[in-house]
């Protein structure tokens, strides 16, 4: 049975924002100025996610990193579907 993970809200929201920003970057790849802003946002979000204090706790395992990405991607995809 897979372990359930509970993530801090700010960490989860940052990961969801990362996926949404990545999608926007892919959509604006032909616009250099727009793409640059999305790349900067991805870098900032990546740094925020990687440096989050949650990873320094016993719960911050490699499996938790995978679970965070899976849960956040699922929400980001559902947000995309509902807005598109």
N, CA and C of each residue as an Amber inpcrd file, in Angstrom:
protein
   252
   0.8380000  -1.1830000   0.0000000   0.0000000   0.0000000   0.0000000
   0.8820000   1.2450000   0.0000000   0.5320000   2.2260000  -0.8260000
   1.3180000   3.4470000  -0.9340000   1.1120000   4.3140000   0.3020000
   2.1900000   4.9530000   0.7110000   2.1280000   5.8340000   1.8770000
   1.4520000   7.1440000   1.4890000   0.5750000   7.6320000   2.3670000
  -0.0780000   8.9100000   2.1470000   0.8340000  10.0200000   2.6590000
   0.9530000  11.0780000   1.8920000   1.7890000  12.2110000   2.2840000
   0.9070000  13.4460000   2.4260000   1.1790000  14.1950000   3.4760000
   0.5260000  15.4810000   3.6830000   1.6030000  16.5440000   3.5660000
   1.4140000  17.4570000   2.6280000   2.4340000  18.4650000   2.3610000
   1.9940000  19.8280000   2.8720000   2.9610000  20.6570000   3.2690000
   2.6200000  22.0330000   3.6340000   1.9680000  22.7290000   2.4300000
   0.9910000  23.5600000   2.7100000   0.2320000  24.2300000   1.6480000
   1.1390000  25.0200000   0.7110000   2.0940000  25.7640000   1.2690000
   2.9460000  26.5820000   0.4120000   3.8140000  25.7330000  -0.5110000
   4.2620000  24.5920000  -0.0360000   5.0640000  23.6900000  -0.8610000
   4.2080000  23.1100000  -1.9850000   3.0200000  22.6370000  -1.6380000
   2.1290000  22.0590000  -2.6390000   1.7380000  23.1010000  -3.6850000
   1.3930000  24.3050000  -3.2420000   1.0100000  25.3680000  -4.1810000
   2.1740000  25.7550000  -5.0950000   3.3800000  25.7470000  -4.5700000
   4.5470000  26.0470000  -5.3940000   4.7470000  24.9900000  -6.4740000
   4.5180000  23.7290000  -6.1100000   4.6870000  22.6580000  -7.1030000
   3.5960000  22.7350000  -8.1660000   2.3630000  23.0500000  -7.7720000
   1.2900000  23.2190000  -8.7550000   1.6260000  24.3980000  -9.6720000
   2.0870000  25.4960000  -9.0920000   2.4650000  26.6660000  -9.8900000
   3.5920000  26.3250000 -10.8530000   4.5130000  25.4600000 -10.4280000
   5.6140000  25.0420000 -11.2950000   5.0620000  24.3710000 -12.5500000
   4.1240000  23.4250000 -12.3640000   3.5440000  22.7290000 -13.5190000
   2.7650000  23.6760000 -14.4220000   2.0140000  24.5900000 -13.8430000
   1.2620000  25.5600000 -14.6470000   2.2070000  26.4760000 -15.4230000
   3.2610000  26.9130000 -14.7690000   4.2460000  27.7760000 -15.4270000
   4.9500000  27.0280000 -16.5460000   5.2730000  25.7730000 -16.3170000
   5.9240000  24.9560000 -17.3430000   5.0230000  24.8450000 -18.5760000
   3.7250000  24.6450000 -18.3510000   2.7810000  24.5700000 -19.4780000
   2.7370000  25.8860000 -20.2350000   2.7040000  27.0000000 -19.5100000
   2.6960000  28.3090000 -20.1640000   3.9800000  28.5240000 -20.9630000
   5.0960000  28.0900000 -20.4200000   6.3660000  28.2040000 -21.1360000
   6.3080000  27.4170000 -22.4440000   5.7890000  26.2220000 -22.3950000
   5.6820000  25.3990000 -23.6020000   4.7920000  26.0670000 -24.6470000
   3.7560000  26.7430000 -24.1930000   2.8300000  27.4070000 -25.1120000
   3.4110000  28.6800000 -25.7140000   4.3940000  29.3000000 -25.0560000
   4.9580000  30.5620000 -25.5430000   6.3850000  30.3980000 -26.0430000
   6.7520000  29.2050000 -26.4030000   8.1310000  28.9290000 -26.8190000
   8.5610000  29.7670000 -28.0140000   7.6320000  30.2320000 -28.8180000
   7.9920000  31.0390000 -29.9880000   8.1400000  32.5180000 -29.6560000
   7.8000000  32.9130000 -28.4410000   7.9100000  34.3060000 -28.0230000
   9.0580000  34.4490000 -27.0250000  10.2390000  34.8930000 -27.4820000
  11.4140000  34.9480000 -26.5980000  11.2010000  35.7550000 -25.3120000
  10.5260000  36.8960000 -25.4000000  10.3630000  37.7060000 -24.1910000
   9.4290000  37.0270000 -23.1930000   8.3350000  36.4610000 -23.6640000
   7.4220000  35.7560000 -22.7720000   8.0640000  34.5140000 -22.1920000
   8.8250000  33.8090000 -23.0150000   9.4730000  32.5850000 -22.5640000
  10.4950000  32.8900000 -21.4690000  11.1890000  33.9880000 -21.5890000
  12.2050000  34.3320000 -20.5900000  11.5720000  34.5420000 -19.2140000
  10.4270000  35.1990000 -19.1820000   9.7450000  35.4380000 -17.9120000
   9.3020000  34.1150000 -17.2850000   8.8010000  33.2120000 -18.1050000
   8.3970000  31.9040000 -17.5860000   9.5980000  31.0880000 -17.1090000
  10.7130000  31.1930000 -17.8140000  11.9180000  30.4690000 -17.3650000
  12.3940000  31.0050000 -16.0200000  12.3740000  32.3250000 -15.8550000
  12.7680000  32.9110000 -14.5700000  11.8310000  32.4490000 -13.4520000
  10.5480000  32.3960000 -13.7380000   9.5730000  31.9380000 -12.7360000
   9.8180000  30.4650000 -12.3850000  10.1030000  29.6330000 -13.3950000
  10.3960000  28.2260000 -13.1190000  11.6210000  28.0810000 -12.2250000
  12.6510000  28.8670000 -12.4940000  13.8590000  28.8080000 -11.6600000
  13.5550000  29.2070000 -10.2180000  12.7700000  30.2730000 -10.0490000
  12.4310000  30.7260000  -8.6950000  11.5850000  29.6760000  -7.9660000
  10.6090000  29.1080000  -8.6660000   9.7780000  28.0710000  -8.0470000
  10.6020000  26.8300000  -7.7180000  11.5010000  26.4480000  -8.6170000
  12.3560000  25.2800000  -8.3740000  13.1960000  25.4800000  -7.1210000
  13.7590000  26.6700000  -6.9780000  14.5800000  26.9660000  -5.8020000
  13.7320000  26.9380000  -4.5310000  12.5280000  27.5070000  -4.6020000
  11.6350000  27.5220000  -3.4340000  11.2540000  26.0960000  -3.0240000
  10.9500000  25.2590000  -4.0020000  10.5620000  23.8710000  -3.7200000
  11.7410000  23.0960000  -3.1370000  12.8980000  23.2120000  -3.7650000
  14.0670000  22.4420000  -3.3250000  14.5500000  22.8490000  -1.9390000
  14.4070000  24.1230000  -1.5890000  14.9130000  24.6190000  -0.3100000
  13.8610000  24.6070000   0.7940000  12.6920000  24.0760000   0.5230000
  11.6210000  24.1020000   1.5220000  12.0360000  23.2980000   2.7640000
  11.7620000  23.8250000   3.9400000  12.1300000  23.1330000   5.1900000
  11.5200000  21.7440000   5.3500000  10.4360000  21.4670000   4.6470000
   9.8060000  20.1470000   4.7290000  10.7920000  19.0350000   4.3920000
  11.6970000  19.2940000   3.4690000  12.6430000  18.2570000   3.0420000
  13.6650000  17.9250000   4.1230000  13.7830000  18.7740000   5.1350000
  14.7030000  18.5130000   6.2450000  14.0440000  17.7440000   7.3900000
  12.7870000  17.3790000   7.2210000  12.0750000  16.6130000   8.2520000
  12.1290000  15.1290000   7.9080000  11.8020000  14.2770000   8.8470000
  11.7750000  12.8380000   8.5410000  10.7950000  12.4810000   7.4140000
   9.7630000  13.2980000   7.2270000   8.7790000  13.0240000   6.1690000
   9.3150000  13.3640000   4.7790000  10.3710000  14.1400000   4.7140000
  10.8990000  14.6060000   3.4320000  11.7590000  13.5780000   2.7220000
  11.1760000  12.4590000   2.3980000  11.8970000  11.3520000   1.7570000
  11.8530000  11.4820000   0.2330000  12.6880000  10.7300000  -0.4670000
  12.5860000  10.7150000  -1.9310000  11.1920000  10.3070000  -2.4110000
  10.5610000   9.3720000  -1.7060000   9.2030000   8.9680000  -2.0850000
   8.2280000  10.1310000  -1.9260000   8.4440000  10.9720000  -0.9280000
   7.5870000  12.1400000  -0.7280000   7.7580000  13.1290000  -1.8720000
   8.9760000  13.2730000  -2.3840000   9.2070000  14.1640000  -3.5390000
   8.4140000  13.6880000  -4.7450000   8.4230000  12.3970000  -4.9690000
   7.6730000  11.8280000  -6.0910000   6.1770000  12.0320000  -5.8760000
   5.7080000  11.7790000  -4.6590000   4.2870000  11.9400000  -4.3480000
   3.8490000  13.3930000  -4.5260000   4.6790000  14.3350000  -4.0990000
   4.3610000  15.7550000  -4.2720000   4.1690000  16.0640000  -5.7510000
   5.0970000  15.6020000  -6.5670000   5.0030000  15.8750000  -8.0020000
   3.7550000  15.2410000  -8.6070000   3.4460000  14.0170000  -8.2190000
   2.2710000  13.3360000  -8.7660000   0.9790000  14.0460000  -8.3710000
   0.8650000  14.4090000  -7.0940000  -0.3480000  15.0760000  -6.6240000
  -0.5030000  16.4570000  -7.2590000   0.5880000  17.2100000  -7.3200000
   0.5410000  18.5590000  -7.8800000   0.2500000  18.5180000  -9.3760000
   0.8390000  17.5710000 -10.0730000   0.5910000  17.4520000 -11.5110000
  -0.8710000  17.1110000 -11.7720000  -1.4300000  16.2370000 -10.9590000
  -2.8420000  15.8970000 -11.1050000  -3.7340000  17.1140000 -10.9570000
  -3.4640000  17.9530000  -9.9560000  -4.2610000  19.1620000  -9.7650000
  -4.0370000  20.1370000 -10.9130000  -2.7880000  20.3130000 -11.3290000
  -2.4870000  21.2340000 -12.4350000  -3.2110000  20.7980000 -13.7050000
  -3.2350000  19.4990000 -13.9810000  -3.9440000  19.0080000 -15.1740000
  -5.4320000  19.2640000 -15.0670000  -6.0090000  19.0670000 -13.8940000
  -7.4390000  19.3080000 -13.7510000  -7.7540000  20.8030000 -13.8610000
  -6.8550000  21.6520000 -13.3910000  -7.0390000  23.1030000 -13.5510000
  -6.9760000  23.4880000 -15.0210000  -6.0610000  22.8780000 -15.7590000
  -5.9430000  23.1470000 -17.1900000  -7.2250000  22.7570000 -17.9220000
  -7.7560000  21.6020000 -17.5790000  -8.9760000  21.1120000 -18.2400000
 -10.1690000  22.0030000 -17.9350000 -10.2480000  22.4760000 -16.7110000
 -11.4010000  23.3010000 -16.3300000 -11.3220000  24.7180000 -16.8960000
 -10.0950000  25.1870000 -17.1780000  -9.9520000  26.5400000 -17.7180000
  -9.8880000  26.5390000 -19.2390000  -9.6880000  25.3810000 -19.8420000
  -9.5290000  25.3070000 -21.2970000 -10.7390000  24.9270000 -21.9490000
